[in-house]
Amino acid sequence: MAQKGVLLDQDQFCCSVCLDLLKEPVTIPCGHSYFRSCIEDCWDQDVLKGVYSCPQCRETFTPRPNLRKNNMLAEVVEKLKKTGVQAAPPPALCYAGPGDVVCDFCTGTRKQKALMSCLLCLASYCETHLQPHYEFPAFKKHKLVKATAQLQEKICSHHDKLLEVYCRTDQQCICLLCVMDEHKGHDTVSAAAERTEKQRQLGMSQQKVQQRFQEREKELKELQQAVESLKRSAQAAVEDSDQIFTELIRSIERRSSEVKELIRAQEKAQVSQAEGLLEQLKQEIAELRKRSTELEQLSHTEDHIHFLRSYQSLSSISVSSDLPSIVVRPLQYFGDVSKTVSELREKLEDFLKGEWTKISTTVNIVDVLLPPEPKTREQLLQCESLYCEVTNSLFLLTLLTIPLEIYSNSKSNQRLGIYLTPHISLI
């Protein structure tokens, strides 16, 4: 009974991964203990998944737990080693879990996990049942691969033989009997040779895909940068346009004030001159009215002597005046100014309407993707013409912000200021 108790304790202190006594035992959050290197190797395979599980109870952990040595368990294992009882643990400890390939030769309800599959035997083996393939010469030529559950896919459905030949004519894997039967005379090679060829083609495809991937990644970055540059350019254009139109509005308002000042100045000068003449005319009219009254009284006097004496003195007084004859121009005044300003408005509206088409065209040609390069002489001339139109439009819009007096004093300018000043100064 004592010996049986020792064996039971030994089973309890074995690593369920390597089936050996725990040399450096560590305990994970679910309570199970493993040899440190065994559990680290298991979890290293789950790094890409990001979820780590216990090989026994399948409890998952996120993130990867920190491993700490179980000192008490390590002391117990050391005592077991000193007792000299180190018999091999039962092989039934490494059971197959969900997703594992089970051993085809294990009996009972629970089977061990298969380590290798034999392509000749068409069976999968656990570590225990795999030993004959290593120990007996009869199994030396058998081909062992990593345990797989798709063994039947490697078998010919017609002849139950291993698929080891590839038919290039029919583009499928076949067995040796198929070569002598329905695939007789076809272009056939060994599966390994075809794999080598396909591997070469795969490498070329991978190279092309990688090259295309790098090109597309470069294009993606360039397009992202172009979009960001486009946004910055659009914002700058909005701000610049807003500033230009604000200055244009201020310039028009300033010119409006200048026109008002010119009109008021001309009005003041002409009214002052007219008022001076009016005062002189009033004085002359008063004198003439007085002379007319005296002459009228003289004409009605009955005293002949008084008439003759007064007539001599009155007739000797000259009626001449220092004022020249005053000729008033036909009624026009500032009507021509209003007409000229109206013409300016119409010309400015027509000008802005024409320039708006150019501005709209300039905005519409902005694109993130590069336009095709001009290939013909006509396309090249069209691009140059569009560039000149846009440049001239911006130049003319800039001219609109120049003060009125500069236009008035410029001999070469024929657009805005020259329309107003002459009409005002001639009034």
Secondary structure, DSSP 8 states (H G I E B T S, - for coil): -HHHHHHHHHHHTB-TTT-SB-SSEEE-TTS-EEEHHHHHHHHHTTTTTT-EE-TTT--EESS----EE-HHHHHHHHHHHHTT------GGGSB--TT--B-SS--SSS-BB--EEETTTTEEE-HHHHHHHHH-GGGTTS-EEE--S-GGGGB-TTT--B--EEETTTTEEE-HHHHHTTTTTS-EEEHHHHHHHHHHHHHHHHHHHHHHHHHHHHHHHHHHHHHHHHHHHHHHHHHHHHHHHHHHHHHHHHHHHHHHHHHHHHHHHHHHHHHHHHHHHHHHHHHHHHHHHHHHHHHT---HHHHHHHHHHHHHS----SS-------S-TTHHHHHHHHHHHHHHHHHHHHHHHHHHHHHHT--SS------SHHHHHHHHHHHHHHHHHHHHHHHTTS-HHHHHH-SS--SSHHHHHHHHHT-
